[in-house]
């Protein structure tokens, strides 16, 4: 079962399209049919499948999350790393830290307007690690 660790530098809160990098890990395996699991090794960043044609979708999502999970909310006790610390944890739980993607005909079986995104929930620069595991169909 091939597995690879990918690293991404983030520039603060927002999304990074990682579809190409995940697809490259898959391509290196030569697998035709199976599953591709993608896991984020952080509690303040997440993964999502999202619209990849119009960046306004991701900007709207960020605005919605900013309203739903505001920085510095006085209800939060956990603030060890600043006012965005607890909101980042909540955001990652809401958006998820892993994805299971179908592999069909040697590629990621995504819809026409779908991409795989790393979603940074903290302000400032961070180095994020993503683990990609490719699971082959036993009949192959």
ABEGO torsion letter per residue (X at the ends): XBBBBBBBBBAEBEBBBAAAAAAAAAAAAGBABEBBBBBBABAABBBBBBBAABAAAAAAAAAAAAAABBBGBAABABAAAEAAAAAAAAAAAAAEABBBBBBBGGBBBBBAABBBBBBBABBEBBBBBBBBBBBBBAAX
